[in-house]
Amino acid sequence: MRKKQKNLLHQIITSPFTLLAISLYLGVSLYNGLSGNEDSLGSVGAFLGSFMIRMLGVSAWGIPLLLGYVAVKQIKQSKVNNRDKYRLPSLLILSTILLGSKVSGGLVGNSLWEVAASSLGEVPSFIAFGALLMFFAAPSSSKKFLSDANLFFRGTLKPSQLKDEKQNGVQRDGPDNWGPDPQLSPELNMPIKEHSPSEEVNKPADDTVKPKFTGMGPKPSTDNVEDIDKLRPVSNQWGGDLPKLEFLESYETTVEDQEEIRDSAGRLDGAFRQYQIKAKVEETLVAPMVLTHLVETRGSTKISEIERHLSDVSRYMGLPENAVRLNLDMEGKEGKLAIEVPLSIRRKVGLLELMQSEISQKSHARLPLRLGLNTMGATICEDLAEMPHLLVAGSTGSGKSIALNSMLVSLLFNCSPEKLRLVLIDPKMVEFSHFRGLPHLHGDVITESDEAIDSLNGLTDIMDHRYRLLNQSGFRNIAEYNEAENNGGGMPHVVVVIDELADLLMVEGKIAEEPIVRLAQKARAAGIHLIMATQRPTADVITGLIKTNVPARLAFRVSSNVDSRVILNQKGAESLQGKGDALFLNPAAKGLERLQSPMVSLEEIERVTGFWKSFC
């Protein structure tokens, strides 16, 4: 009973209407404090108002205004932006100091201004505090403020005038955007721009701008379901062509070294005898990175006994302490123990080898990711549309960035811009630079954290819009919708690739985590998929919400078994050999699968991206 009373009291205190009442009370108190009137609120209200005026001066009016703003936002059931939580108080403090220069900032403002003026001088202090005031008054950052100002002045120009300027070679500063399209719904007027370097703007007869098809379409009408037909794109300008396999390089397949295979199996049997483990090697499988010895145990030998001596076995075989790995869930070899020993000379696996494999050619995946070759030499080709998201982790030099490039190239080999849109977020600024200019891209490669947040929030709006569209048209997911729109229409899949999740979360925190978690939870049926990579797989980066909603994981070598448990929920990634050696946790399969990620050179990436850029 007492707990319920406390909860009720807490709800009353934190209610937006209570906050609004406090705001009005303080406003009237300030008025009474200035006028000396004690009739309306009594001596307490007049004292409170005069005290705020004496301490803060004219800027004291900012307190009721700030509280009223927060109350109105909560009444409208919209959250106060996290930036506003420090931006609005900063504006109040800075305005108090600036008013102190005119002896109108109260005791606090006048004192702070005297300290600043005596230390820096009056003019430098006024310039510094004025610049800070403009910075915090900007929407999100000074960069975005200048960009918005540029768009405001450019908004006086018509799109047809901009087209003439482009044709005449006139260049203007700022992004190639004319502001919100009046024919698009509010959800789609988002900061992600359609990237089309050679795009021309056609002006219809009714002087309205013809909207570009983005695959996300305008908000569907609730009056007529046939309006969905208007969402179909123009004819395929790519002509149905896809990149050729000749763009990829082939790597020599080395002949299996039978002597090394026999020597490795013999040393492993010798280690078993040395540590009195009743087991023997029966069969050896050769993979690009490891030899997998299938071991048969004898008598009452326990698995825990073998696990306890793995580091001793590694040293006996002349390998690093954690080089030998025990695999208990090898697909197709159930009931047998598999001990993986690294090869002395590993062979390179190219993306061409995976593309030419029978598994890849027979795959009907909508978003095929050719991840690599497993320990049995089979190609791992997964459909990102079914995963539906992927989490990648690995320390520096483990092959994580090359794996991301190979995934993107794998997607570009099968998907035209009508079927796939890419949003690339690269806080490190260099990893995705060679993908700039692709017709698949929405805007440019995103390198700033505030732009990344805007894009992620815009994608959540697009996700909500797509669900409204699916609900209206009677389909459960994007696949069913696109099958019905089989005459060139439908919506493209959207793949968001974040190269360094830890850096984004470190800068933005919960502001970045909220849209990421929301997309991971709901975006599968809407055709929006996430590929997130980090070199710091710690619990504060890969949070419980992210792990729960992203079951597919690809782990390269990490520094410790603690990091391995965060990404894979078990140890093992710390014993990998690096350079593309990885463990894949597939939610549709049992256990972990070890694989060698394909190698993609910069020349191969330039050939594939150059093919698509030639259409721009």
VEXDRENMI-694484 format. One record per residue (C-alpha): residue number from 0; y, z, x; residue in one letter. Coordinates in Angstrom, 3 decimals, decimal comma, always signed. Each point is the difference from the previous one (the first is absolute). Layout:
VEXDRENMI-694484
NUM	Y	Z	X	A
...
This chain:
VEXDRENMI-694484
0	+0,000	+0,000	+0,000	M
1	+2,364	+0,934	+2,817	R
2	-0,844	-3,254	+1,803	K
3	+0,862	-2,031	-3,114	K
4	+3,325	+1,821	-0,292	Q
5	+0,811	-0,794	+3,654	K
6	-0,875	-3,666	-0,516	N
7	+2,219	-0,152	-3,109	L
8	+2,880	+1,626	+1,862	L
9	-0,418	-2,451	+2,889	H
10	+0,054	-2,967	-2,396	Q
11	+3,190	+1,274	-1,635	I
12	+1,761	+0,538	+3,337	I
13	-1,008	-3,388	+1,436	T
14	+0,674	-1,893	-3,234	S
15	+2,514	-2,870	+0,356	P
16	+1,857	+1,319	-3,045	F
17	+0,464	+3,331	+1,770	T
18	+1,327	-1,881	+3,025	L
19	+2,347	-1,986	-2,244	L
20	+1,247	+3,214	-1,611	A
21	+0,697	+1,516	+3,434	I
22	+1,873	-3,174	+0,965	S
23	+2,207	+0,207	-3,094	L
24	+0,596	+3,736	+0,536	Y
25	+1,112	-0,546	+3,599	L
26	+2,256	-2,858	-1,072	G
27	+1,749	+2,144	-2,602	V
28	+0,181	+2,865	+2,541	S
29	+1,800	-2,254	+2,463	L
30	+2,451	-1,049	-2,688	Y
31	+0,658	+3,615	-0,938	N
32	+0,345	+0,965	+3,646	G
33	+2,731	-2,609	+0,477	L
34	+1,818	+0,784	-3,220	S
35	-0,465	+3,772	+0,131	G
36	-1,365	-0,021	-3,547	N
37	-2,565	+2,763	-0,671	E
38	-0,354	-0,496	-3,753	D
39	-2,918	-2,458	-0,103	S
40	-2,398	+1,450	+2,614	L
41	+1,540	+3,368	+0,701	G
42	+0,824	+1,554	+3,339	S
43	-3,398	-0,882	+1,515	V
44	+0,437	-3,731	-0,606	G
45	+3,584	+0,047	+1,247	A
46	-1,015	+1,921	+3,143	F
47	-2,877	-2,399	+0,687	L
48	+2,282	-3,021	-0,368	G
49	+2,763	+1,427	+2,163	S
50	-2,561	+1,039	+2,653	F
51	-1,430	-3,553	+0,253	M
52	+3,524	-1,463	+0,191	I
53	+0,955	+2,484	+2,720	R
54	-3,135	-0,774	+2,059	M
55	-0,363	-3,787	-0,484	L
56	+3,322	-1,161	-1,348	G
57	+0,109	-3,184	-2,083	V
58	-3,537	-0,954	+1,068	S
59	-1,344	+2,940	-2,021	A
60	-0,060	-2,395	-2,948	W
61	-2,882	-1,721	+1,778	G
62	-2,323	+2,945	-0,748	I
63	-0,066	-0,399	-3,830	P
64	-0,021	-3,777	+0,382	L
65	-3,005	+0,177	+2,360	L
66	-1,914	+2,357	-2,298	L
67	+0,829	-2,161	-3,003	G
68	-1,261	-3,111	+1,766	Y
69	-3,326	+1,669	+0,795	V
70	-0,306	+1,301	-3,585	A
71	+0,646	-3,421	-1,539	V
72	-2,557	-1,614	+2,336	K
73	-2,629	+2,538	-1,062	Q
74	+0,825	-0,408	-3,689	I
75	-0,546	-3,747	+0,388	K
76	-3,410	+0,865	+1,527	Q
77	+0,788	-1,654	+3,316	S
78	-0,451	+1,747	+3,325	K
79	+2,912	+0,739	+2,277	V
80	-0,348	-2,130	+3,111	N
81	-1,002	+2,043	+3,031	N
82	+2,923	-1,527	+1,892	R
83	+2,384	+1,380	-2,621	D
84	-1,252	+3,521	+0,703	K
85	+1,814	-0,022	+3,320	Y
86	+2,474	-2,834	-0,655	R
87	+1,884	+1,662	-2,890	L
88	+0,477	+3,418	+1,701	P
89	+1,133	-1,841	+3,134	S
90	+2,627	-1,859	-2,021	L
91	+1,239	+3,317	-1,398	L
92	+0,294	+1,595	+3,460	I
93	+1,680	-3,039	+1,593	L
94	+2,509	-0,344	-2,813	S
95	+0,822	+3,703	+0,371	T
96	+0,699	-0,474	+3,726	I
97	+2,123	-3,128	-0,543	L
98	+2,000	+1,762	-2,702	L
99	+0,489	+2,799	+2,495	G
100	+2,145	-2,403	+2,036	S
101	+2,482	+0,061	-2,909	K
102	-0,368	+3,776	-0,497	V
103	-1,915	-0,686	-3,238	S
104	-3,510	+0,839	+1,146	G
105	+0,101	+3,707	-0,635	G
106	-0,893	+2,647	+2,532	L
107	-3,203	-1,797	+1,105	V
108	+1,520	-3,473	+0,299	G
109	+3,179	+1,146	+1,721	N
110	-1,941	+2,082	+2,544	S
111	-2,445	-2,774	+0,854	L
112	+2,810	-2,546	+0,296	W
113	+1,964	+2,243	+2,373	E
114	-3,073	+0,398	+2,234	V
115	-0,649	-3,774	+0,048	A
116	+3,661	-0,922	+0,499	A
117	+0,441	+2,433	+2,894	S
118	-3,185	-1,263	+1,686	S
119	+0,206	-3,777	-0,586	L
120	+3,527	-0,606	-1,194	G
121	+1,213	-0,797	-3,487	E
122	-0,384	-3,799	+0,068	V
123	-3,538	-0,088	+1,540	P
124	-1,109	+2,759	-2,388	S
125	+1,354	-1,873	-3,009	F
126	-1,729	-3,225	+1,120	I
127	-3,315	+1,765	+0,702	A
128	-0,149	+1,910	-3,284	F
129	+1,185	-3,065	-1,921	G
130	-2,772	-2,117	+1,536	A
131	-2,571	+2,650	-0,885	L
132	+1,329	+0,127	-3,545	L
133	-0,372	-3,793	-0,341	M
134	-3,501	+0,156	+1,481	F
135	-1,230	+2,613	-2,475	F
136	+1,764	-1,775	-2,858	A
137	-1,980	-3,178	+0,755	A
138	-3,114	-0,629	-2,192	P
139	-2,611	+0,623	+2,720	S
140	+1,327	-0,896	+3,445	S
141	+2,975	-1,609	+1,639	S
142	-2,022	-3,153	+0,565	K
143	-0,845	-0,355	-3,667	K
144	+3,591	+0,866	-0,945	F
145	+1,363	-2,860	+2,118	L
146	-2,677	-2,339	-1,386	S
147	+0,895	+0,935	-3,588	D
148	+3,701	-0,506	+0,737	A
149	-0,774	-3,407	+1,445	N
150	-1,996	-0,949	-3,100	L
151	+2,842	+1,232	-2,222	F
152	+2,513	-2,332	+1,591	F
153	-2,505	-2,859	+0,081	R
154	-0,687	+0,582	-3,678	G
155	+3,242	-1,811	-0,805	T
156	-1,672	-3,225	+1,178	L
157	-2,288	-1,914	-2,303	K
158	-3,532	-0,967	+1,136	P
159	+0,984	-3,673	-0,170	S
160	+2,841	+0,654	+2,461	Q
161	-2,424	+1,773	+2,346	L
162	-2,335	-2,986	-0,253	K
163	+2,808	-2,374	+0,994	D
164	+0,875	+2,245	+2,916	E
165	-3,612	-0,006	+1,192	K
166	-0,177	-3,785	-0,224	Q
167	+3,229	-0,302	+1,982	N
168	-1,286	+2,353	+2,662	G
169	+2,325	+2,883	-0,874	V
170	-1,510	+3,329	+1,048	Q
171	+0,866	+3,328	-1,574	R
172	-0,834	+3,478	+1,175	D
173	-2,241	+2,252	-2,015	G
174	-3,274	-0,470	-1,861	P
175	-0,650	-3,185	-1,955	D
176	+0,221	+1,627	-3,403	N
177	+2,421	-0,359	-2,894	W
178	-0,806	+3,294	-1,702	G
179	-2,099	+0,591	-3,135	P
180	-1,222	-3,024	-1,937	D
181	+1,137	+0,354	-3,622	P
182	-3,163	-1,651	-1,246	Q
183	-2,295	+2,497	+1,715	L
184	-0,872	+3,441	-1,304	S
185	+1,590	+3,048	+1,692	P
186	-3,337	+0,854	+1,636	E
187	-0,032	-3,255	+1,956	L
188	+3,553	+0,205	+1,353	N
189	-1,404	+1,863	+2,963	M
190	+0,968	-0,080	+3,696	P
191	-3,018	-2,178	+0,886	I
192	+1,366	-3,536	+0,229	K
193	-1,989	-3,188	-0,401	E
194	-0,208	-1,555	+3,460	H
195	+0,499	-3,750	-0,144	S
196	+1,988	-1,380	+2,938	P
197	+0,335	-3,537	-1,417	S
198	+0,375	+0,978	-3,628	E
199	+2,523	-1,861	-2,129	E
200	+1,628	+1,485	-3,054	V
201	-0,055	-2,312	-3,016	N
202	+2,730	+0,491	-2,542	K
203	-1,123	-0,743	-3,583	P
204	+2,228	-1,614	-2,578	A
205	+0,869	+3,298	-1,682	D
206	+1,646	+1,321	+3,230	D
207	-2,590	+2,752	+0,355	T
208	-1,956	+0,580	+3,176	V
209	-3,629	-1,025	-0,353	K
210	-2,115	+2,960	+1,157	P
211	-2,434	-0,486	+2,852	K
212	-3,618	+0,757	-0,794	F
213	-1,240	+2,986	+1,959	T
214	-3,354	+0,466	-1,690	G
215	+1,279	+3,222	-1,497	M
216	+1,948	-1,669	-2,771	G
217	+2,629	+1,274	-2,391	P
218	-0,691	+2,880	-2,287	K
219	-2,287	-1,310	-2,774	P
220	+1,332	-0,256	-3,502	S
221	-1,565	+2,289	-2,553	T
222	+0,748	-2,490	-2,760	D
223	-2,103	-2,931	+1,152	N
224	-2,999	+0,197	+2,317	V
225	+0,308	-3,743	+0,675	E
226	+2,990	+0,799	+2,221	D
227	-2,598	+0,658	+2,708	I
228	-0,312	-3,775	+0,394	D
229	+3,532	-0,046	+1,375	K
230	-1,175	+2,024	+3,003	L
231	-2,035	-2,869	+1,426	R
232	+1,334	-1,256	+3,325	P
233	+0,954	-3,502	+0,977	V
234	-2,643	-2,375	+1,352	S
235	-1,630	+0,917	+3,292	N
236	+2,385	-1,280	+2,683	Q
237	-2,571	+0,792	+2,693	W
238	-2,276	-2,806	-1,198	G
239	-3,082	+2,202	+0,036	G
240	-0,127	-0,084	+3,805	D
241	-1,176	+3,000	+1,993	L
242	+0,063	+0,609	+3,756	P
243	-2,728	-1,692	+2,026	K
244	-2,618	+1,798	+2,036	L
245	+1,181	-2,005	+3,022	E
246	+2,968	+2,371	+0,156	F
247	-2,329	+2,763	+1,222	L
248	-1,543	+0,337	+3,450	E
249	-3,710	+0,355	+0,667	S
250	-1,249	+2,558	+2,509	Y
251	-3,148	-0,461	+2,051	E
252	-3,019	+1,852	-1,329	T
253	-1,593	+1,697	+2,980	T
254	-3,760	-0,081	+0,388	V
255	-1,701	+3,331	-0,595	E
256	-0,745	+1,779	+3,255	D
257	-3,658	+0,913	-0,492	Q
258	-0,009	+2,059	+3,191	E
259	+2,840	+2,208	-1,263	E
260	-1,769	+0,390	-3,354	I
261	-3,242	+1,149	+1,643	R
262	+1,867	+2,244	+2,433	D
263	+1,990	+1,681	-2,783	S
264	-3,121	+0,640	-2,104	A
265	-1,854	+1,361	+3,054	G
266	+2,820	+2,386	+0,924	R
267	+0,179	+1,240	-3,583	L
268	-3,749	+0,723	-0,002	D
269	+0,467	+1,756	+3,339	G
270	+2,753	+2,168	-1,503	A
271	-2,325	+0,941	-2,877	F
272	-2,664	+1,118	+2,487	R
273	+2,560	+1,836	+2,133	Q
274	+1,214	+2,120	-2,919	Y
275	-3,431	+0,285	-1,647	Q
276	+0,912	-1,961	-3,110	I
277	-3,077	-1,491	-1,665	K
278	+1,367	-3,470	-0,733	A
279	-0,433	-3,570	+1,231	K
280	+1,947	-3,257	-0,237	V
281	-1,796	-2,498	-2,273	E
282	+2,483	-2,859	-0,374	E
283	+3,381	-1,028	+1,427	T
284	+2,706	-1,968	-1,824	L
285	+2,768	-1,762	+1,918	V
286	+3,584	-0,039	-1,314	A
287	+3,227	-1,161	+1,684	P
288	+0,935	+3,526	+1,076	M
289	-3,150	+2,194	-0,050	V
290	-3,757	+0,046	+0,272	L
291	-1,564	+1,702	-3,001	T
292	-3,288	+1,668	+0,860	H
293	-2,192	+0,794	-3,016	L
294	-1,798	+3,232	+0,821	V
295	-3,147	+1,473	-1,531	E
296	-0,316	+3,769	+0,159	T
297	-3,353	+1,714	+0,427	R
298	-1,352	+3,324	-1,080	G
299	+2,517	+2,514	-1,305	S
300	+3,037	-1,427	+1,792	T
301	+3,192	+0,776	-1,905	K
302	+3,078	-2,191	-0,185	I
303	+2,152	+2,971	+0,963	S
304	-1,931	+0,244	+3,263	E
305	+0,922	-3,590	+0,893	I
306	+3,643	+0,533	-1,038	E
307	+0,222	+3,074	+2,201	R
308	-1,066	-1,955	+3,090	H
309	+2,076	-3,175	-0,560	L
310	+2,565	+0,883	+2,676	S
311	-2,815	+0,849	+2,420	D
312	-1,709	-3,326	-0,768	V
313	+3,309	-1,823	+0,673	S
314	+0,360	+1,623	+3,423	R
315	-3,672	-0,658	+0,822	Y
316	+0,566	-3,722	-0,725	M
317	+3,098	-0,055	+2,201	G
318	+2,466	-0,364	-2,883	L
319	+3,030	+2,029	-1,157	P
320	-0,768	+3,180	-1,873	E
321	+0,666	-1,337	-3,502	N
322	-1,149	-3,600	+0,558	A
323	-3,390	+0,310	-1,743	V
324	+0,157	+0,210	-3,792	R
325	-2,680	+0,903	-2,553	L
326	-0,030	-2,106	-3,186	N
327	-2,011	+1,387	-2,913	L
328	+1,157	-2,466	-2,667	D
329	-0,724	-3,416	+1,440	M
330	-0,302	-2,484	-2,839	E
331	-3,379	-1,725	-0,146	G
332	-1,558	+2,539	+2,368	K
333	-0,246	+3,009	-2,279	E
334	-2,328	+2,739	+1,191	G
335	+0,582	-0,792	+3,676	K
336	+2,326	+1,539	+2,518	L
337	+2,410	-2,407	+1,679	A
338	+1,517	+0,965	+3,341	I
339	+2,902	-2,225	+1,090	E
340	+0,586	-0,519	+3,720	V
341	+3,040	-2,036	+1,179	P
342	-0,570	-3,242	+1,877	L
343	+1,243	-0,303	+3,562	S
344	+1,551	-3,423	-0,805	I
345	+1,223	-0,477	-3,551	R
346	+0,532	-3,454	-1,387	R
347	+3,058	-1,125	-1,924	K
348	-0,275	-0,662	-3,720	V
349	+2,351	-2,676	-1,274	G
350	+1,163	-0,489	-3,558	L
351	-1,423	-3,542	+0,119	L
352	-3,512	+1,426	+0,423	E
353	+0,460	+2,103	-3,122	L
354	+1,501	-2,884	-1,977	M
355	-2,968	-2,244	+0,815	Q
356	-2,629	+2,594	-0,918	S
357	-2,148	-0,533	-3,068	E
358	+1,121	+3,273	-1,572	I
359	+3,650	-1,003	+0,263	S
360	-0,520	-3,519	-1,338	Q
361	-1,979	+1,221	-3,004	K
362	+2,491	+2,739	-0,796	S
363	+1,924	-0,284	-3,268	H
364	+2,539	+2,636	+0,987	A
365	+3,504	-0,497	-1,346	R
366	+1,545	+1,797	+3,003	L
367	-2,594	-0,300	+2,773	P
368	+0,303	+2,347	+2,977	L
369	-2,320	-0,992	+2,836	R
370	-0,180	+3,329	+1,770	L
371	-2,524	-0,763	+2,736	G
372	-3,678	+0,019	+1,025	L
373	-2,171	+3,060	-0,606	N
374	-2,711	+1,400	+2,270	T
375	-2,559	-2,427	-1,461	M
376	+2,202	-3,010	+0,773	G
377	+0,903	-0,648	-3,660	A
378	+3,501	-0,920	-1,142	T
379	+1,907	+2,628	-1,955	I
380	+2,073	-1,861	-2,604	C
381	+1,556	+2,207	-2,671	E
382	+2,214	-0,780	-2,977	D
383	+3,271	+1,929	+0,104	L
384	+0,367	-0,571	-3,740	A
385	-3,094	+2,163	-0,539	E
386	+0,707	+2,719	+2,571	M
387	+2,940	+0,021	-1,188	P
388	+1,902	+1,623	+2,907	H
389	-0,808	+0,539	+3,684	L
390	+0,986	+2,750	+2,412	L
391	-0,130	-0,854	+3,721	V
392	+0,302	+2,553	+2,806	A
393	-0,347	-0,121	+3,760	G
394	+1,679	+1,207	+3,157	S
395	+2,012	-2,178	+2,353	T
396	-2,119	-2,760	+1,564	G
397	-2,834	+0,301	-2,501	S
398	+0,565	-3,468	-1,513	G
399	+1,696	+1,063	-3,237	K
400	+2,944	-2,423	+0,177	S
401	-2,222	-2,969	+0,874	I
402	-2,213	+0,890	-2,951	A
403	+3,023	-0,067	-2,339	L
404	+0,958	-3,438	+1,332	N
405	-3,536	-1,295	-0,528	S
406	+0,028	+1,296	-3,597	M
407	+3,257	-1,810	-0,708	L
408	-1,281	-3,221	+1,560	V
409	-3,216	+0,349	-2,015	S
410	+2,060	+0,223	-3,198	L
411	+2,203	-2,950	+0,986	L
412	-3,080	-2,169	+0,513	F
413	-1,044	+0,371	-3,640	N
414	+3,139	+0,682	-2,016	C
415	+3,002	-2,197	-0,713	S
416	+3,389	+1,514	-0,915	P
417	-0,825	-0,537	-3,695	E
418	-2,971	+2,363	+0,372	K
419	+1,304	+2,508	+2,530	L
420	+3,274	+1,752	+0,724	R
421	+0,481	+2,145	+3,083	L
422	+2,269	+2,985	+0,549	V
423	-0,073	+0,908	+3,705	L
424	+1,462	+3,350	+1,060	I
425	+0,303	+0,317	+3,767	D
426	+1,969	+3,073	+1,167	P
427	-0,894	-0,884	+3,611	K
428	+1,870	-3,329	-0,490	M
429	-2,281	-2,094	+2,242	V
430	-3,497	-0,072	-1,502	E
431	+0,657	-2,452	-2,868	F
432	+2,854	-1,996	+1,526	S
433	-2,140	-3,163	+0,262	H
434	-0,559	+0,008	-3,776	F
435	+3,695	-0,454	-0,744	R
436	+0,803	-3,110	-2,029	G
437	-3,313	-0,160	-1,863	L
438	+0,310	-1,301	-3,577	P
439	-2,346	+2,833	-1,028	H
440	+2,603	+2,623	+0,952	L
441	+2,319	+1,798	-2,381	H
442	+3,176	+0,064	+2,037	G
443	-0,256	+0,650	+3,713	D
444	-2,240	+2,365	+1,920	V
445	+1,300	+3,483	-0,855	I
446	+0,899	+2,138	+3,017	T
447	+2,353	+2,641	-1,461	E
448	-1,359	+3,035	-1,802	S
449	+2,556	-0,072	-2,823	D
450	-0,798	-3,667	-0,689	E
451	-3,704	+0,887	-0,051	A
452	+0,619	+2,706	-2,617	I
453	+1,987	-2,428	-2,142	D
454	-2,813	-2,554	+0,217	S
455	-2,710	+2,527	-0,886	L
456	+1,998	+1,255	-2,970	N
457	+0,565	-3,584	-1,096	G
458	-3,746	-0,629	+0,165	L
459	-0,636	+2,944	-2,312	T
460	+2,379	-1,622	-2,500	D
461	-1,892	-3,284	+0,325	I
462	-3,274	+1,858	-0,503	M
463	+1,300	+1,537	-3,237	D
464	+1,231	-3,396	-1,152	H
465	-3,354	-1,618	+0,670	R
466	-1,785	+2,687	-1,984	Y
467	+2,304	-0,655	-2,938	R
468	-0,790	-3,692	+0,316	L
469	-3,759	+0,626	+0,133	L
470	+0,217	+2,345	-2,964	N
471	+1,895	-2,575	-2,041	Q
472	-2,331	-2,869	+0,891	S
473	-3,199	+1,999	-0,570	G
474	-1,418	-0,103	+3,543	F
475	-1,253	+2,944	+2,047	R
476	+0,878	-1,217	+3,489	N
477	+1,609	-2,789	+1,953	I
478	-3,301	-1,834	+0,541	A
479	-0,562	-0,464	-3,736	E
480	+3,613	-1,025	-0,484	Y
481	-0,128	-2,615	+2,770	N
482	-3,274	-1,428	-1,320	E
483	+1,634	-0,511	-3,378	A
484	+3,036	-1,573	+1,668	E
485	-2,244	-2,568	+1,683	N
486	+2,418	-2,926	-0,054	N
487	+2,051	+1,067	+3,006	G
488	+1,444	+3,175	-1,469	G
489	-0,714	+3,654	+0,467	G
490	+1,281	+2,684	+2,304	M
491	-0,536	+0,161	+3,767	P
492	-1,515	+2,984	+1,737	H
493	+2,464	+2,080	+2,008	V
494	-1,195	+1,497	+3,300	V
495	+2,184	+2,653	+1,631	V
496	-0,705	+0,587	+3,708	V
497	+1,532	+3,077	+1,637	I
498	-0,529	-0,027	+3,746	D
499	+1,019	+3,584	+0,766	E
500	-0,348	+2,337	-2,950	L
501	+0,708	+3,123	+2,083	A
502	+3,433	-1,245	+1,077	D
503	+0,952	-0,859	-3,579	L
504	-1,103	+3,382	-1,340	L
505	+1,646	+1,836	+2,897	M
506	+3,379	-1,566	-0,782	V
507	-0,116	-0,030	-3,806	E
508	-2,618	+2,645	-0,873	G
509	-0,704	+0,427	-3,699	K
510	+2,367	-2,838	-0,862	I
511	-2,476	-2,420	+1,585	A
512	-3,171	+1,789	-1,045	E
513	+0,779	-0,072	-3,734	E
514	+0,051	-3,817	-0,482	P
515	-2,935	-0,432	+2,399	I
516	-2,159	+2,444	-1,957	V
517	+1,052	-1,516	-3,307	R
518	-0,927	-3,499	+1,162	L
519	-3,302	+1,253	+1,397	A
520	-0,829	+1,689	-3,294	Q
521	+0,861	-2,753	-2,457	K
522	+0,664	-3,347	+1,674	A
523	-3,570	-1,338	+0,206	R
524	-0,112	-1,669	-3,427	A
525	+3,540	-1,302	+0,531	A
526	-1,054	-1,863	+3,152	G
527	+2,027	+2,045	+2,518	I
528	-1,919	+1,193	+3,061	H
529	+0,881	+2,172	+2,999	L
530	-1,095	-0,239	+3,627	I
531	+1,382	+3,021	+1,862	M
532	-0,441	+0,615	+3,709	A
533	+0,865	+2,964	+2,178	T
534	-0,683	+1,112	+3,547	Q
535	+0,365	+3,652	-0,987	R
536	-2,694	+0,807	-2,594	P
537	+1,011	+3,605	-0,568	T
538	-0,060	+1,979	-3,229	A
539	+3,792	-0,143	-0,403	D
540	-0,090	-3,837	+0,106	V
541	-3,224	-0,780	-1,853	I
542	+0,499	+2,500	-2,802	T
543	-2,545	+0,944	-2,620	G
544	+1,572	-2,278	-2,624	L
545	-0,118	-3,003	+2,331	I
546	-3,616	+0,670	+1,006	K
547	-1,092	+0,428	-3,607	T
548	+1,479	-3,305	-1,139	N
549	-0,886	-2,058	+3,103	V
550	-3,783	+0,380	+0,415	P
551	-0,454	-2,979	+2,361	A
552	+0,705	+0,997	+3,630	R
553	-0,184	-1,828	+3,309	L
554	+0,082	+2,341	+2,999	A
555	+0,423	-1,119	+3,589	F
556	-0,216	+2,364	+2,947	R
557	+1,918	+3,244	-0,515	V
558	+0,764	+2,825	+2,378	S
559	-2,118	+2,769	-1,538	S
560	-2,654	+0,735	-2,581	N
561	+2,688	+1,780	-2,061	V
562	+1,816	-3,309	-0,505	D
563	-3,344	-1,659	-0,740	S
564	-0,705	+2,502	-2,749	R
565	+3,422	-0,653	-1,537	V
566	-0,510	-3,751	-0,252	I
567	-3,783	-0,160	-0,569	L
568	-0,836	+3,497	-1,250	N
569	-2,467	+0,266	+2,896	Q
570	-0,038	-0,262	+3,770	K
571	-0,871	-3,181	+1,869	G
572	+3,235	-1,937	+0,565	A
573	+0,726	+2,003	+3,161	E
574	-3,110	-1,503	+1,672	S
575	+1,012	-3,644	-0,523	L
576	+0,692	-2,211	+2,999	Q
577	+3,369	-1,483	-0,980	G
578	+1,082	-3,657	+0,046	K
579	-1,119	-0,727	-3,558	G
580	-2,959	+2,379	-0,213	D
581	+0,304	+1,556	-3,471	A
582	-1,718	+1,897	-2,795	L
583	+0,353	-1,307	-3,542	F
584	-0,299	+2,317	-2,975	L
585	-0,771	-2,197	-2,994	N
586	+0,103	+1,799	-3,356	P
587	-2,458	-2,554	-1,407	A
588	-2,611	+0,696	+2,721	A
589	-1,760	+3,033	+1,410	K
590	+1,236	+1,612	+3,179	G
591	+1,992	-1,448	+2,877	L
592	-0,397	-3,464	+1,467	E
593	+0,852	-0,697	+3,616	R
594	+1,585	-3,361	+0,743	L
595	+1,863	-1,995	+2,615	Q
596	+3,362	-1,226	-1,291	S
597	+0,870	-3,672	+0,685	P
598	+2,458	-1,082	+2,646	M
599	+2,997	-2,120	-1,095	V
600	+2,349	-1,322	+2,671	S
601	+3,706	-0,642	-0,430	L
602	-0,606	-3,749	+0,295	E
603	-2,446	+0,096	-2,914	E
604	+2,476	+1,936	-2,143	I
605	+2,771	-2,493	+0,806	E
606	-2,211	-2,946	-0,964	R
607	-0,928	+1,499	-3,370	V
608	+3,517	+1,209	-0,829	T
609	+1,451	-3,293	+1,241	G
610	-2,208	-1,848	-2,495	F
611	+1,507	+1,938	-2,925	W
612	+3,548	-0,085	+1,394	K
613	-0,177	-3,790	+0,134	S
614	+0,184	-0,042	-3,813	F
615	+3,286	+1,942	-0,049	C
